[in-house]
Each structure stands twice: as structure tokens, then as C-alpha cells.
Amino acid sequence: MAKQEANELLSIDGHEIRITHPDKIYFSQARISKLDLVRYYLSVAPGALVGIRDRPIVLKRFVNGAEAPAFYQKRAPEQRPSWLRTVTLSFPSGRTAEEVVVDDAAGLAWVVNLGCIELHPHPVRSGDLDHPDELRIDLDPVPGVGWDDVRRVTLEVKAFLEELGLRGWPKTSGSRGMHVNVRIEPHWTFAEVRRAAVALSRAVERRLPALASSKWWKEERHGVFLDYNQNAKDRTTCSAYSVRPLPDARVSTPLHWHEVSDCDPAEFTMLTVPKRFAEVGDPHAEMDSAPGSLEKLLELAARDEAAGLGDAPWPPHFRKMAGESARVAPSRAKSAKSAAVKQAVKKPRVKMPLIVVANSPDKAAALAGLEQWKSKYAQAAALLAPEDVLVDSMRGRSSTWTRIRINLRNVPEAIRPKQETPDPDDDPTREWRERWKERSRKNE
């Protein structure tokens, strides 16, 4: 019989937390184990709890480590400590879920033991699940955009917020972007907070038109995208001190504003952040002390709407909203309009020349497939702009996967590669979608 790996029993705040498979490697390159991950979170627990305390959280579980696919678990496990709180959330779909609320270091260690490498809290407190107390500004650079541009847009966000009497709290995303969180009074609904975020994104785009983008559709984006939809109900982002599933175990790290102009996100990892935390403390420690008002942002939103700017597109799984334009990519919308106008002469439709080159639950494998495609079609690849490479993080029913598309608009038709079977071509939702289509056909 195989020898069973011993568990590690930790005593935390009067609670005993059992760490199962403590020696299991979660980051192979850095040789970081599950127990190392738990100890990291305990070393920064006062800071990590600022971002998650009293908030329901979605469990994003990497049960086989950072290099294996993760799955989302909204509902709290049935087997859980009696002292761990839960609250029941309702979602746009009409469903509900009882979600975990973490209030202390013991609860933090317990969720990390489930394989939660990163933490995903909702922007609400357990006492009022309908009114967020946080506006989330997610700055996401398109492929090829440098870190200097991300920092410039982040500092412009700071200046704009200050003009509105709001204070932003910056942190690295732990990947390629930045997050700026704003504590707000819990007086506004999710729809109103998102509306304020749309207005902010558009305002920053007007101030930095060459660098910032508020466009939802990837084919229209450039520079740094301000993802207003992170404020839609049921959306979560990684919180402060979250470890990201990257080879170097990079951390989403809170910063002082004076650090933004010359910080390097690669310097903040699981191995360096505990020392930084011990020496400089938590830059966001006072985040809850001065919540602000959204009134001026909502006034700006009203002015935009009066000037003809309607609602921006919502995430695809949300129902169609009042005032929202057609939820279709501009290239497809133009094609449909062109077809309608030219129907009499039956001219062919014009659409954006997009091809899919890789589908995989493993992002590294998808990116490797992209490089193989570039090598195979070097002449075409040399003509691509950074924004022509669309790396989509797709959310399936319970897991995420990566789709990579190429926009060939800058490649002359004579040398445009044709759509081939993507390599790799592992779309985990394909079988489910085919079954759904088959059931729909039978019900017609």
C-alpha cells in the first residue's frame, strides 16, 4: 500500500486548520509547495484580510497547482468548519449560492488549503449584498503594450479621481496590468456603480486618447483598456496580496502612489512580498477610513448620455440591458448592415478577417501554439500590430480556457493564411455547446 502523505496541523487564532498534502508542489519552477503558499498568506494576513474580510468570495481552485487548469466554485463546500460564515448571494441568472465569508487568518488558511492560489472577493459586505462599497478600476494592456504606458494611464486615473474628490488605492494586478480600488459609500446599486465606471473609463480615454481605451470589443481596443465591466454584478477580480498562477508566483501587490512611477511588477513575488510587508507594512491599511461618493461620476455619466453616448456593452452572459446598443462585435455589425443595404445587388459581406490559432485550458500551451503559427507564417506575422493578436480568457461553465485569434486586417489578402484547425484545439466547452445545440434543434 502506498505511503500516505502526512497532513500538517496548524493552530491559528484558536482554530486548528489541517493542511492536506502540504508538500504538493504548486509552482514547479520556484519549487513552492502548498504549505509554502499557506505560510505566505499567513505572513501577509493583515493585508490580505483588508481586501476580503466580511466579503463573500468565489473559490477559484487550483487543486493540482498553478500549472494545471482551475475551476470556479461559488457554493461553499458542505464540509467546512462550523465557525466559518456564509451568506447567500443572488445572481443575474436568477440563481442563488451560499458563499464563504473569510473574517480571519484561520479562514484564510482554510480556503488556501482548498487550492485557492488567488482570492476573489465580491465588492460587497455581508450585511448589504446589493450595494457595493468598492469601485474597481482594472487597467488591462492589450498585447504588445509596455509597462510604462500602463503606469502613465494609472497616474492619469489618480489625477482624475482626485479632481472628483475620490481616493484611489493602486496595486499591481500580479500580471501585466494595474488595479485601482476606490472605497465608496454603500449607497448605490451594482448598475449605478458600473455606470460610474463606464463614465470614468470614457473620461480617461478622452484625456489620453492615444494610450487609454474604453472599448469593450477587443478588435477596437488599443493601449490600456479600462475594464468597466469588472463592476458588473457577479464579477470578481483578484484582491490584494493574491498570488497569481504564473511561474514566478507573482503577487498582486498594494503600492503607495509614489511607488507607481518606477515600480516593476516582477519584483513582487511570493518570495519577496513577505519581507516587504514586514518592513513597510500595508500601503492600503487605511483604505476603509474614508469612503467617497459617486455623485460626480454619475453626473458625468448623465452628461455623456445626454450627448448621445449610450450604455456600453455588458458581459455576454448578462441579459440585454435597457439603453445598451447591439451586443455584437463591430466587424460583425458592419457586415450585417452592409448586407442589408446591398441586399438588392447581392454583394458579398465584408467582415474582419479573424482566424483562431489556438484553444487550450493551458494558457502556456495556447501561447506556444501562437508562436508556432508565427513561425509558420512569418511574413504575415511581421505585419501584425500588437492589437491584432487577441488573447481571450474564456470562462466555461466551471473553468477557464484560452482562445487566441489573429486579426489579419493588416495582411494583404494575397498572403493571408487561411483558417486551419487550431493547434492546440482543446475547447472544453465544445462538447457541451454541441449537446445544447442538439437539444435546441430537437425542441424546435
C-alpha positions as a Markdown table, in Angstrom:
| # | Residue | x | y | z |
|---|---|---|---|---|
| 1 | Met | 0.0 | 0.0 | 0.0 |
| 2 | Ala | 1.3 | 3.5 | -0.9 |
| 3 | Lys | 2.5 | 5.6 | 1.9 |
| 4 | Gln | 0.0 | 8.3 | 2.8 |
| 5 | Glu | 1.5 | 11.8 | 2.9 |
| 6 | Ala | 1.2 | 13.3 | 6.4 |
| 7 | Asn | -1.1 | 16.3 | 6.9 |
| 8 | Glu | 0.1 | 19.5 | 8.6 |
| 9 | Leu | -1.9 | 20.7 | 11.5 |
| 10 | Leu | -1.7 | 24.5 | 12.2 |
| 11 | Ser | -3.1 | 26.3 | 15.2 |
| 12 | Ile | -4.4 | 29.7 | 14.1 |
| 13 | Asp | -6.4 | 32.1 | 16.3 |
| 14 | Gly | -7.7 | 29.3 | 18.4 |
| 15 | His | -8.7 | 27.1 | 15.4 |
| 16 | Glu | -7.0 | 24.1 | 14.1 |
| 17 | Ile | -6.5 | 24.1 | 10.4 |
| 18 | Arg | -5.5 | 20.8 | 8.7 |
| 19 | Ile | -3.3 | 21.3 | 5.6 |
| 20 | Thr | -3.7 | 18.3 | 3.4 |
| 21 | His | -0.9 | 17.2 | 1.1 |
| 22 | Pro | 1.3 | 20.0 | 2.4 |
| 23 | Asp | 4.3 | 19.0 | 0.3 |
| 24 | Lys | 2.4 | 19.0 | -3.0 |
| 25 | Ile | 4.2 | 21.3 | -5.5 |
| 26 | Tyr | 2.1 | 24.2 | -6.6 |
| 27 | Phe | 4.8 | 26.1 | -8.6 |
| 28 | Ser | 7.3 | 23.8 | -10.1 |
| 29 | Gln | 9.8 | 26.5 | -11.4 |
| 30 | Ala | 10.1 | 28.1 | -7.9 |
| 31 | Arg | 9.6 | 24.7 | -6.1 |
| 32 | Ile | 6.8 | 26.2 | -4.0 |
| 33 | Ser | 4.6 | 23.8 | -2.1 |
| 34 | Lys | 1.0 | 24.1 | -0.8 |
| 35 | Leu | 2.3 | 24.6 | 2.7 |
| 36 | Asp | 4.6 | 27.3 | 1.4 |
| 37 | Leu | 1.6 | 29.0 | -0.1 |
| 38 | Val | -0.4 | 28.8 | 3.2 |
| 39 | Arg | 2.6 | 30.2 | 5.1 |
| 40 | Tyr | 2.9 | 33.1 | 2.7 |
| 41 | Tyr | -0.7 | 34.1 | 3.2 |
| 42 | Leu | -0.4 | 33.9 | 7.0 |
| 43 | Ser | 2.7 | 36.2 | 6.8 |
| 44 | Val | 0.7 | 38.9 | 5.0 |
| 45 | Ala | -2.7 | 38.1 | 6.6 |
| 46 | Pro | -3.4 | 41.5 | 8.0 |
| 47 | Gly | -3.1 | 43.0 | 4.5 |
| 48 | Ala | -4.9 | 40.2 | 2.6 |
| 49 | Leu | -7.8 | 40.5 | 5.0 |
| 50 | Val | -8.3 | 44.2 | 4.2 |
| 51 | Gly | -9.3 | 43.1 | 0.8 |
| 52 | Ile | -11.5 | 40.1 | 1.7 |
| 53 | Arg | -12.8 | 40.5 | 5.3 |
| 54 | Asp | -16.6 | 40.4 | 5.6 |
| 55 | Arg | -17.0 | 39.8 | 1.8 |
| 56 | Pro | -18.4 | 36.7 | 0.1 |
| 57 | Ile | -15.7 | 35.1 | -2.1 |
| 58 | Val | -15.7 | 32.9 | -5.1 |
| 59 | Leu | -13.4 | 29.9 | -4.7 |
| 60 | Lys | -11.1 | 29.7 | -7.7 |
| 61 | Arg | -9.4 | 26.3 | -7.0 |
| 62 | Phe | -6.1 | 25.1 | -8.5 |
| 63 | Val | -6.3 | 21.7 | -6.9 |
| 64 | Asn | -3.3 | 20.4 | -9.0 |
| 65 | Gly | -1.2 | 23.5 | -8.7 |
| 66 | Ala | -0.7 | 26.7 | -10.7 |
| 67 | Glu | 0.2 | 25.0 | -13.9 |
| 68 | Ala | -3.0 | 22.9 | -14.1 |
| 69 | Pro | -6.5 | 24.2 | -15.0 |
| 70 | Ala | -8.5 | 25.8 | -12.3 |
| 71 | Phe | -12.3 | 25.7 | -11.7 |
| 72 | Tyr | -14.6 | 28.2 | -10.0 |
| 73 | Gln | -16.7 | 27.1 | -7.1 |
| 74 | Lys | -19.3 | 29.6 | -6.0 |
| 75 | Arg | -21.1 | 27.5 | -3.4 |
| 76 | Ala | -19.4 | 26.9 | -0.1 |
| 77 | Pro | -18.3 | 23.2 | 0.5 |
| 78 | Glu | -20.6 | 21.2 | 2.6 |
| 79 | Gln | -17.7 | 20.0 | 4.7 |
| 80 | Arg | -16.5 | 23.2 | 6.3 |
| 81 | Pro | -15.6 | 24.5 | 9.9 |
| 82 | Ser | -18.7 | 25.3 | 12.0 |
| 83 | Trp | -17.2 | 28.7 | 12.7 |
| 84 | Leu | -16.8 | 29.8 | 9.1 |
| 85 | Arg | -19.6 | 32.2 | 8.0 |
| 86 | Thr | -21.5 | 32.0 | 4.7 |
| 87 | Val | -24.0 | 34.3 | 3.0 |
| 88 | Thr | -26.5 | 33.7 | 0.2 |
| 89 | Leu | -26.0 | 35.7 | -3.0 |
| 90 | Ser | -28.3 | 36.1 | -5.9 |
| 91 | Phe | -27.0 | 36.4 | -9.5 |
| 92 | Pro | -28.2 | 37.9 | -12.7 |
| 93 | Ser | -29.3 | 34.4 | -13.9 |
| 94 | Gly | -31.8 | 34.3 | -11.0 |
| 95 | Arg | -29.8 | 31.5 | -9.2 |
| 96 | Thr | -28.5 | 31.8 | -5.7 |
| 97 | Ala | -25.4 | 30.4 | -4.0 |
| 98 | Glu | -24.3 | 30.2 | -0.4 |
| 99 | Glu | -20.7 | 31.6 | -0.5 |
| 100 | Val | -17.9 | 31.6 | 2.0 |
| 101 | Val | -17.0 | 34.7 | 4.0 |
| 102 | Val | -13.5 | 34.9 | 5.4 |
| 103 | Asp | -13.0 | 37.1 | 8.5 |
| 104 | Asp | -9.7 | 36.0 | 9.9 |
| 105 | Ala | -6.3 | 34.3 | 9.3 |
| 106 | Ala | -7.8 | 30.8 | 10.1 |
| 107 | Gly | -10.4 | 31.2 | 7.4 |
| 108 | Leu | -7.8 | 32.4 | 5.0 |
| 109 | Ala | -5.6 | 29.4 | 5.6 |
| 110 | Trp | -8.7 | 27.1 | 5.2 |
| 111 | Val | -9.6 | 28.5 | 1.7 |
| 112 | Val | -6.0 | 28.3 | 0.6 |
| 113 | Asn | -5.9 | 24.7 | 1.6 |
| 114 | Leu | -8.7 | 24.1 | -0.9 |
| 115 | Gly | -6.3 | 25.2 | -3.6 |
| 116 | Cys | -7.3 | 28.8 | -3.8 |
| 117 | Ile | -4.0 | 30.3 | -5.0 |
| 118 | Glu | -5.6 | 33.7 | -5.6 |
| 119 | Leu | -8.5 | 35.3 | -3.8 |
| 120 | His | -11.7 | 36.5 | -5.5 |
| 121 | Pro | -14.0 | 38.6 | -3.2 |
| 122 | His | -17.2 | 40.3 | -4.3 |
| 123 | Pro | -17.2 | 44.2 | -3.9 |
| 124 | Val | -19.9 | 44.0 | -1.2 |
| 125 | Arg | -20.0 | 43.4 | 2.6 |
| 126 | Ser | -22.0 | 40.6 | 4.1 |
| 127 | Gly | -24.5 | 42.9 | 5.7 |
| 128 | Asp | -25.6 | 44.6 | 2.4 |
| 129 | Leu | -25.2 | 42.4 | -0.7 |
| 130 | Asp | -26.9 | 44.8 | -3.1 |
| 131 | His | -24.8 | 47.9 | -2.6 |
| 132 | Pro | -21.1 | 47.7 | -3.4 |
| 133 | Asp | -18.6 | 49.6 | -1.2 |
| 134 | Glu | -15.8 | 49.4 | -3.8 |
| 135 | Leu | -15.4 | 50.8 | -7.3 |
| 136 | Arg | -12.9 | 48.7 | -9.2 |
| 137 | Ile | -10.7 | 50.1 | -11.9 |
| 138 | Asp | -8.9 | 47.4 | -13.9 |
| 139 | Leu | -6.2 | 48.6 | -16.3 |
| 140 | Asp | -5.6 | 45.8 | -18.8 |
| 141 | Pro | -3.0 | 46.4 | -21.5 |
| 142 | Val | -3.5 | 44.9 | -25.0 |
| 143 | Pro | -0.7 | 42.6 | -26.2 |
| 144 | Gly | 2.5 | 44.5 | -27.0 |
| 145 | Val | 1.8 | 47.5 | -24.8 |
| 146 | Gly | 4.6 | 48.3 | -22.4 |
| 147 | Trp | 4.6 | 48.7 | -18.7 |
| 148 | Asp | 5.5 | 52.4 | -19.0 |
| 149 | Asp | 2.2 | 53.1 | -20.7 |
| 150 | Val | 0.3 | 51.1 | -18.0 |
| 151 | Arg | 1.9 | 53.4 | -15.3 |
| 152 | Arg | 1.1 | 56.6 | -17.3 |
| 153 | Val | -2.6 | 55.6 | -17.6 |
| 154 | Thr | -2.7 | 54.6 | -13.9 |
| 155 | Leu | -1.3 | 58.0 | -12.8 |
| 156 | Glu | -3.9 | 59.7 | -15.1 |
| 157 | Val | -6.6 | 57.7 | -13.2 |
| 158 | Lys | -5.2 | 59.0 | -9.9 |
| 159 | Ala | -5.4 | 62.7 | -11.1 |
| 160 | Phe | -8.9 | 62.3 | -12.4 |
| 161 | Leu | -10.1 | 60.7 | -9.2 |
| 162 | Glu | -8.6 | 63.5 | -7.2 |
| 163 | Glu | -10.5 | 66.0 | -9.3 |
| 164 | Leu | -13.7 | 64.2 | -8.3 |
| 165 | Gly | -12.8 | 64.2 | -4.6 |
| 166 | Leu | -12.1 | 60.4 | -4.6 |
| 167 | Arg | -9.0 | 58.5 | -3.4 |
| 168 | Gly | -7.7 | 55.6 | -5.4 |
| 169 | Trp | -5.6 | 52.8 | -3.9 |
| 170 | Pro | -3.2 | 51.2 | -6.5 |
| 171 | Lys | -1.9 | 47.7 | -6.7 |
| 172 | Thr | -0.2 | 45.7 | -9.4 |
| 173 | Ser | -2.5 | 43.1 | -10.9 |
| 174 | Gly | 0.1 | 40.4 | -10.5 |
| 175 | Ser | 0.2 | 40.0 | -14.3 |
| 176 | Arg | 0.6 | 42.8 | -16.9 |
| 177 | Gly | -1.8 | 45.4 | -15.6 |
| 178 | Met | -2.7 | 47.5 | -12.6 |
| 179 | His | -5.8 | 47.8 | -10.3 |
| 180 | Val | -7.0 | 50.9 | -8.6 |
| 181 | Asn | -9.7 | 50.4 | -6.0 |
| 182 | Val | -11.9 | 53.2 | -4.6 |
| 183 | Arg | -13.8 | 52.8 | -1.3 |
| 184 | Ile | -17.3 | 54.2 | -1.7 |
| 185 | Glu | -20.3 | 54.7 | 0.5 |
| 186 | Pro | -22.6 | 51.7 | 0.0 |
| 187 | His | -25.5 | 53.8 | -1.3 |
| 188 | Trp | -25.5 | 52.8 | -5.0 |
| 189 | Thr | -26.6 | 49.6 | -6.8 |
| 190 | Phe | -24.4 | 47.4 | -8.9 |
| 191 | Ala | -25.8 | 49.0 | -12.1 |
| 192 | Glu | -25.1 | 52.5 | -10.8 |
| 193 | Val | -21.5 | 51.6 | -9.8 |
| 194 | Arg | -20.9 | 50.1 | -13.2 |
| 195 | Arg | -22.4 | 53.2 | -14.9 |
| 196 | Ala | -19.9 | 55.3 | -12.9 |
| 197 | Ala | -17.1 | 53.1 | -14.0 |
| 198 | Val | -18.2 | 53.5 | -17.7 |
| 199 | Ala | -18.1 | 57.2 | -17.3 |
| 200 | Leu | -14.6 | 57.1 | -15.7 |
| 201 | Ser | -13.3 | 54.8 | -18.4 |
| 202 | Arg | -14.5 | 57.2 | -21.2 |
| 203 | Ala | -13.2 | 60.2 | -19.4 |
| 204 | Val | -9.7 | 58.8 | -19.1 |
| 205 | Glu | -9.8 | 57.7 | -22.7 |
| 206 | Arg | -10.6 | 61.4 | -23.7 |
| 207 | Arg | -7.7 | 62.6 | -21.6 |
| 208 | Leu | -5.2 | 60.1 | -23.1 |
| 209 | Pro | -6.7 | 59.1 | -26.4 |
| 210 | Ala | -3.5 | 57.5 | -27.7 |
| 211 | Leu | -2.9 | 55.4 | -24.7 |
| 212 | Ala | -6.3 | 54.6 | -23.0 |
| 213 | Ser | -9.3 | 52.7 | -24.3 |
| 214 | Ser | -12.8 | 52.2 | -23.0 |
| 215 | Lys | -13.8 | 49.9 | -25.9 |
| 216 | Trp | -15.3 | 46.6 | -24.9 |
| 217 | Trp | -14.6 | 44.7 | -28.2 |
| 218 | Lys | -11.0 | 43.6 | -28.5 |
| 219 | Glu | -10.9 | 44.4 | -32.1 |
| 220 | Glu | -11.5 | 48.1 | -31.3 |
| 221 | Arg | -9.1 | 48.4 | -28.3 |
| 222 | His | -5.7 | 49.9 | -28.2 |
| 223 | Gly | -3.2 | 50.7 | -25.5 |
| 224 | Val | -4.6 | 50.1 | -22.0 |
| 225 | Phe | -8.2 | 49.0 | -21.6 |
| 226 | Leu | -10.1 | 50.3 | -18.6 |
| 227 | Asp | -12.4 | 47.3 | -17.9 |
| 228 | Tyr | -15.6 | 48.9 | -16.5 |
| 229 | Asn | -17.4 | 45.5 | -16.6 |
| 230 | Gln | -15.4 | 44.4 | -13.6 |
| 231 | Asn | -18.0 | 46.3 | -11.7 |
| 232 | Ala | -21.0 | 44.3 | -13.0 |
| 233 | Lys | -22.7 | 42.1 | -10.5 |
| 234 | Asp | -21.2 | 38.6 | -10.2 |
| 235 | Arg | -17.8 | 39.7 | -11.5 |
| 236 | Thr | -14.7 | 39.4 | -9.2 |
| 237 | Thr | -11.1 | 40.3 | -9.5 |
| 238 | Cys | -8.1 | 39.1 | -7.5 |
| 239 | Ser | -7.7 | 41.0 | -4.3 |
| 240 | Ala | -4.6 | 42.5 | -2.6 |
| 241 | Tyr | -1.7 | 40.1 | -1.9 |
| 242 | Ser | -3.3 | 37.4 | -4.1 |
| 243 | Val | -0.7 | 35.1 | -5.6 |
| 244 | Arg | -1.2 | 34.7 | -9.4 |
| 245 | Pro | -0.7 | 31.4 | -11.2 |
| 246 | Leu | 2.4 | 32.5 | -13.0 |
| 247 | Pro | 5.7 | 30.6 | -13.0 |
| 248 | Asp | 7.4 | 33.1 | -10.7 |
| 249 | Ala | 4.4 | 33.2 | -8.2 |
| 250 | Arg | 3.9 | 36.9 | -8.8 |
| 251 | Val | 1.7 | 38.8 | -6.3 |
| 252 | Ser | -0.9 | 41.4 | -6.8 |
| 253 | Thr | 0.8 | 44.0 | -4.5 |
| 254 | Pro | -0.6 | 47.2 | -2.9 |
| 255 | Leu | 1.5 | 50.2 | -3.6 |
| 256 | His | 1.9 | 53.8 | -2.3 |
| 257 | Trp | 1.2 | 56.3 | -5.1 |
| 258 | His | 4.8 | 57.5 | -5.1 |
| 259 | Glu | 5.9 | 53.9 | -6.0 |
| 260 | Val | 3.8 | 53.6 | -9.2 |
| 261 | Ser | 6.1 | 55.7 | -11.4 |
| 262 | Asp | 9.1 | 53.4 | -11.1 |
| 263 | Cys | 7.8 | 50.0 | -9.8 |
| 264 | Asp | 8.5 | 46.7 | -11.5 |
| 265 | Pro | 5.7 | 44.1 | -11.0 |
| 266 | Ala | 8.3 | 41.3 | -11.5 |
| 267 | Glu | 9.8 | 42.3 | -8.2 |
| 268 | Phe | 6.7 | 41.4 | -6.2 |
| 269 | Thr | 6.5 | 37.6 | -5.7 |
| 270 | Met | 5.7 | 35.1 | -3.0 |
| 271 | Leu | 9.3 | 35.1 | -2.1 |
| 272 | Thr | 9.8 | 38.9 | -1.8 |
| 273 | Val | 6.5 | 40.3 | -0.6 |
| 274 | Pro | 6.6 | 38.9 | 3.0 |
| 275 | Lys | 9.8 | 40.8 | 3.6 |
| 276 | Arg | 8.4 | 44.0 | 2.0 |
| 277 | Phe | 5.3 | 43.6 | 4.2 |
| 278 | Ala | 7.3 | 43.2 | 7.4 |
| 279 | Glu | 9.5 | 46.3 | 6.5 |
| 280 | Val | 7.0 | 48.8 | 5.1 |
| 281 | Gly | 3.6 | 47.4 | 6.2 |
| 282 | Asp | 0.5 | 47.5 | 4.2 |
| 283 | Pro | 0.1 | 50.6 | 1.9 |
| 284 | His | -3.7 | 50.0 | 1.9 |
| 285 | Ala | -4.1 | 49.7 | 5.7 |
| 286 | Glu | -6.2 | 52.9 | 5.9 |
| 287 | Met | -8.3 | 52.0 | 2.9 |
| 288 | Asp | -11.6 | 51.7 | 4.8 |
| 289 | Ser | -11.2 | 55.1 | 6.6 |
| 290 | Ala | -12.6 | 57.5 | 4.1 |
| 291 | Pro | -15.3 | 56.1 | 1.7 |
| 292 | Gly | -16.2 | 58.5 | -1.1 |
| 293 | Ser | -19.2 | 59.5 | -3.2 |
| 294 | Leu | -20.1 | 58.5 | -6.8 |
| 295 | Glu | -22.3 | 61.6 | -7.3 |
| 296 | Lys | -19.8 | 63.5 | -9.6 |
| 297 | Leu | -19.1 | 60.4 | -11.7 |
| 298 | Leu | -22.8 | 59.7 | -12.1 |
| 299 | Glu | -23.3 | 63.4 | -13.1 |
| 300 | Leu | -20.6 | 62.8 | -15.8 |
| 301 | Ala | -22.4 | 59.7 | -16.9 |
| 302 | Ala | -25.6 | 61.7 | -17.3 |
| 303 | Arg | -23.8 | 64.3 | -19.4 |
| 304 | Asp | -22.3 | 61.6 | -21.6 |
| 305 | Glu | -25.8 | 60.0 | -22.1 |
| 306 | Ala | -27.3 | 63.4 | -23.0 |
| 307 | Ala | -24.6 | 63.9 | -25.6 |
| 308 | Gly | -25.6 | 60.6 | -27.2 |
| 309 | Leu | -23.2 | 58.1 | -25.5 |
| 310 | Gly | -25.4 | 55.2 | -24.6 |
| 311 | Asp | -24.7 | 52.3 | -22.3 |
| 312 | Ala | -21.5 | 50.3 | -23.1 |
| 313 | Pro | -21.7 | 46.6 | -23.8 |
| 314 | Trp | -22.2 | 44.2 | -20.9 |
| 315 | Pro | -20.5 | 40.8 | -20.4 |
| 316 | Pro | -22.1 | 38.2 | -22.8 |
| 317 | His | -23.8 | 36.2 | -20.1 |
| 318 | Phe | -25.9 | 39.2 | -18.9 |
| 319 | Arg | -29.4 | 39.8 | -20.2 |
| 320 | Lys | -29.8 | 42.6 | -22.7 |
| 321 | Met | -30.0 | 45.9 | -20.8 |
| 322 | Ala | -32.1 | 49.0 | -21.4 |
| 323 | Gly | -30.2 | 51.5 | -23.5 |
| 324 | Glu | -27.5 | 49.0 | -24.5 |
| 325 | Ser | -26.5 | 49.0 | -28.1 |
| 326 | Ala | -26.5 | 45.8 | -30.1 |
| 327 | Arg | -24.3 | 43.3 | -28.3 |
| 328 | Val | -22.3 | 42.2 | -31.3 |
| 329 | Ala | -18.7 | 42.9 | -32.4 |
| 330 | Pro | -18.4 | 45.9 | -34.6 |
| 331 | Ser | -17.0 | 43.9 | -37.5 |
| 332 | Arg | -20.0 | 41.7 | -37.5 |
| 333 | Ala | -22.4 | 44.6 | -37.1 |
| 334 | Lys | -20.8 | 46.4 | -40.1 |
| 335 | Ser | -21.1 | 43.2 | -42.1 |
| 336 | Ala | -24.8 | 42.8 | -41.2 |
| 337 | Lys | -25.5 | 46.4 | -42.0 |
| 338 | Ser | -23.6 | 46.2 | -45.3 |
| 339 | Ala | -25.6 | 43.1 | -46.3 |
| 340 | Ala | -28.9 | 44.7 | -45.6 |
| 341 | Val | -28.0 | 47.8 | -47.6 |
| 342 | Lys | -26.6 | 45.9 | -50.5 |
| 343 | Gln | -29.0 | 43.0 | -50.5 |
| 344 | Ala | -30.5 | 44.0 | -53.9 |
| 345 | Val | -27.2 | 43.7 | -55.7 |
| 346 | Lys | -26.1 | 40.6 | -53.6 |
| 347 | Lys | -22.6 | 42.0 | -52.9 |
| 348 | Pro | -20.5 | 39.8 | -50.6 |
| 349 | Arg | -20.4 | 40.9 | -46.9 |
| 350 | Val | -17.3 | 42.5 | -45.6 |
| 351 | Lys | -16.1 | 41.3 | -42.2 |
| 352 | Met | -13.0 | 41.5 | -40.1 |
| 353 | Pro | -10.5 | 38.7 | -41.2 |
| 354 | Leu | -10.2 | 36.9 | -37.9 |
| 355 | Ile | -8.8 | 33.4 | -37.6 |
| 356 | Val | -8.4 | 31.2 | -34.5 |
| 357 | Val | -5.0 | 29.7 | -34.0 |
| 358 | Ala | -5.2 | 28.1 | -30.5 |
| 359 | Asn | -7.7 | 26.8 | -28.0 |
| 360 | Ser | -6.5 | 25.4 | -24.7 |
| 361 | Pro | -7.2 | 25.3 | -20.9 |
| 362 | Asp | -3.4 | 25.7 | -20.6 |
| 363 | Lys | -2.6 | 29.3 | -21.4 |
| 364 | Ala | 1.1 | 28.4 | -21.9 |
| 365 | Ala | 0.2 | 25.8 | -24.5 |
| 366 | Ala | -2.0 | 28.3 | -26.3 |
| 367 | Leu | 0.7 | 30.9 | -26.4 |
| 368 | Ala | 3.2 | 28.2 | -27.6 |
| 369 | Gly | 0.6 | 27.5 | -30.4 |
| 370 | Leu | 0.7 | 31.2 | -31.3 |
| 371 | Glu | 4.4 | 31.2 | -31.6 |
| 372 | Gln | 4.3 | 28.1 | -33.8 |
| 373 | Trp | 1.8 | 29.9 | -36.1 |
| 374 | Lys | 4.0 | 33.0 | -36.2 |
| 375 | Ser | 7.0 | 30.8 | -37.2 |
| 376 | Lys | 4.9 | 29.0 | -39.9 |
| 377 | Tyr | 3.6 | 32.3 | -41.3 |
| 378 | Ala | 6.5 | 34.6 | -40.6 |
| 379 | Gln | 5.7 | 37.0 | -43.5 |
| 380 | Ala | 2.2 | 37.6 | -42.3 |
| 381 | Ala | 3.2 | 37.7 | -38.6 |
| 382 | Ala | 5.7 | 40.5 | -39.3 |
| 383 | Leu | 2.8 | 42.7 | -40.5 |
| 384 | Leu | 0.6 | 42.3 | -37.4 |
| 385 | Ala | 0.1 | 45.2 | -35.0 |
| 386 | Pro | 0.1 | 44.4 | -31.2 |
| 387 | Glu | -3.7 | 44.8 | -31.1 |
| 388 | Asp | -4.1 | 42.3 | -33.9 |
| 389 | Val | -3.3 | 39.4 | -31.5 |
| 390 | Leu | -6.4 | 38.7 | -29.4 |
| 391 | Val | -5.7 | 36.6 | -26.4 |
| 392 | Asp | -9.2 | 35.8 | -24.9 |
| 393 | Ser | -9.6 | 34.4 | -21.4 |
| 394 | Met | -12.8 | 32.4 | -21.9 |
| 395 | Arg | -14.9 | 31.3 | -18.9 |
| 396 | Gly | -16.7 | 28.0 | -19.3 |
| 397 | Arg | -19.3 | 26.5 | -17.0 |
| 398 | Ser | -16.8 | 26.0 | -14.2 |
| 399 | Ser | -13.3 | 26.6 | -15.6 |
| 400 | Thr | -11.4 | 29.0 | -17.8 |
| 401 | Trp | -9.5 | 28.4 | -21.0 |
| 402 | Thr | -7.6 | 30.5 | -23.5 |
| 403 | Arg | -8.5 | 31.3 | -27.1 |
| 404 | Ile | -6.1 | 33.1 | -29.4 |
| 405 | Arg | -7.3 | 34.8 | -32.5 |
| 406 | Ile | -5.4 | 36.8 | -35.2 |
| 407 | Asn | -6.8 | 39.8 | -37.0 |
| 408 | Leu | -5.4 | 39.8 | -40.5 |
| 409 | Arg | -6.6 | 43.2 | -41.4 |
| 410 | Asn | -3.0 | 44.5 | -41.9 |
| 411 | Val | -2.0 | 41.5 | -44.0 |
| 412 | Pro | -2.6 | 41.7 | -47.8 |
| 413 | Glu | -5.2 | 39.2 | -49.0 |
| 414 | Ala | -2.7 | 37.5 | -51.3 |
| 415 | Ile | -0.6 | 36.3 | -48.3 |
| 416 | Arg | -3.3 | 35.9 | -45.6 |
| 417 | Pro | -3.2 | 32.5 | -44.0 |
| 418 | Lys | -6.4 | 30.5 | -44.2 |
| 419 | Gln | -8.3 | 29.3 | -41.1 |
| 420 | Glu | -6.9 | 25.9 | -40.2 |
| 421 | Thr | -7.6 | 23.6 | -37.3 |
| 422 | Pro | -6.2 | 25.5 | -34.3 |
| 423 | Asp | -3.1 | 23.9 | -32.6 |
| 424 | Pro | -3.8 | 23.1 | -29.9 |
| 425 | Asp | -7.5 | 22.8 | -30.3 |
| 426 | Asp | -8.9 | 21.9 | -26.9 |
| 427 | Asp | -12.1 | 23.9 | -26.3 |
| 428 | Pro | -13.5 | 22.4 | -23.1 |
| 429 | Thr | -17.0 | 23.9 | -23.8 |
| 430 | Arg | -17.3 | 22.5 | -27.4 |
| 431 | Glu | -18.9 | 19.2 | -26.3 |
| 432 | Trp | -21.4 | 21.0 | -24.0 |
| 433 | Arg | -22.3 | 23.5 | -26.7 |
| 434 | Glu | -22.9 | 20.8 | -29.3 |
| 435 | Arg | -25.2 | 19.0 | -26.9 |
| 436 | Trp | -27.1 | 22.2 | -26.2 |
| 437 | Lys | -27.5 | 22.9 | -29.9 |
| 438 | Glu | -28.7 | 19.4 | -30.5 |
| 439 | Arg | -31.3 | 19.8 | -27.7 |
| 440 | Ser | -32.4 | 23.1 | -29.2 |
| 441 | Arg | -32.9 | 21.6 | -32.6 |
| 442 | Lys | -35.0 | 18.8 | -31.2 |
| 443 | Asn | -37.2 | 21.3 | -29.3 |
| 444 | Glu | -37.9 | 23.4 | -32.4 |
